[in-house]
Amino acid sequence: MKPLMIDWKSKALEWDLEDPLASFRERFIHPPETIYLDGNSLGKLPHGVARDLEETIQKQWGQKLIRSWNDHWFGLSNRVSKKLAELLRVTPTELIVGESTSVRLFQIAQALAHTKCFPSRLVTDSLNFPTDSYILDAISKQTYDAPTVRVNYKDTLRADLNALKSKIDSHPGIYCLSLVSYQSGYAYPIKQLNRYAASNNSLIIWDLSHAVGVLDIDLKETETKAAIGCTYKYLNGGPGAPAFLYVDAHILKQIENPIAGWFGHARPFNFESEYQPASTIQKMAVGTPSILSLVALEKGLELTLEAGISKIRHKSVLQSTFLYELVTARLEPLGIAIESPPESDQRGSHISISHPEAWRITKALQKGTPSIIPDFRPDRFIRLGIAPLYTRFSDLLIVIDRLEYILSTKEYLQFTLEKPHVT
Ligand SMILES: Cc1ncc(COP(=O)(O)O)c(C=O)c1O
């Protein structure tokens, strides 16, 4: 029997026309002749951010100077935190923005280790992002004089939940996992694991960097006790945008900030000689907030709230399924392997593919017209990030057409293996 020909183009155009989020694309700046599939690394620039920054720099900083702290800046961090708290469905007294994800992980892991409420060990797994492992290792050495325990899975791209649970049984403690794995896009069953950890005297710190803004996450409903994450990916907060820390109110009462800076003081502007922590999550603040970065982040966050996270997730699933099907049908026969789970409920919003020539293929994508920008992760992965606020179904089809051409003609052989710092 002849295989059924799928008319991918009509499908893509039809879905773009029916897309309830289509108008959000106009709210971002788009470089000409470019298809951007790297919103999983750095989101696009929303319209209005440059104007807001201009106002902050020229008027508030340039003209009003220090008076702007009272008039504009002092409440900014709380206002932005409140919006993120709304997105993650926690109370604003449990979530704070600021610092980097790395610093936030250090603070919460160190603080929890010092409570002695959990068995004395930090644990992570082989799917976690390097900075998380480095930070946990440093704390483990300093606090427990022992290495971090690592759960290694046979499969390098998805978690073996039985292995993870049996590690929690045998090695209860403070765990840190990335809700969506940076390499494969694998998404953990967060509620199931939180419950499992809680019933085994353990707690999981979730790194939401690759999940926030694309997964519909209710931190309360999932019984999450602590989470960190960055905002420069799907929240479109800009390069180096402030990270966040969420701590459940009950746990918050039991921890102390290991970087007890003056902004975490109950009354920072009394300049008291004794440190007295604030009572809410404000006690995890450190120093002066980065005002320009907070201004840039606010717009991206508002766009996500306006679009609605359930609609964003719905579109992300449709698009990643479309892309998955296209890769299977048209690129697998040309030597591409798919490294993301086939089940949409076990995926974030990027599809990872691999090929021994992944770097040169990435270069060929970037150099064509339109220029296609995914990202490359050593040694053989190309991540195709879907940002539902601005990615179109038809963009995904163009990317597949181009990849099919590059692979079938071996166009990538024209490029050198030389790499810049950031790939
Ligand atoms: C899962 C994860 N955690 C942490 C980071 C790094 O965080 P930061 O640079 O804000 O410390 C990244 C960066 O991409 C990441 O993907």
The ligand as a Gaussian input file, in Angstrom:
#p B3LYP/6-31G(d) Opt

LIG

0 1
 C       18.704000      24.504000      34.197000
 C       19.606000      25.688000      34.321000
 N       19.992000      26.095000      35.534000
 C       20.809000      27.166000      35.693000
 C       21.274000      27.870000      34.608000
 C       22.249000      29.006000      34.771000
 O       21.749000      29.956000      35.595000
 P       22.471000      31.345000      35.920000
 O       23.392000      31.659000      34.808000
 O       21.324000      32.306000      36.057000
 O       23.185000      31.169000      37.194000
 C       20.863000      27.495000      33.325000
 C       21.346000      28.247000      32.141000
 O       21.020000      28.008000      31.018000
 C       20.028000      26.371000      33.183000
 O       19.646000      25.960000      31.968000

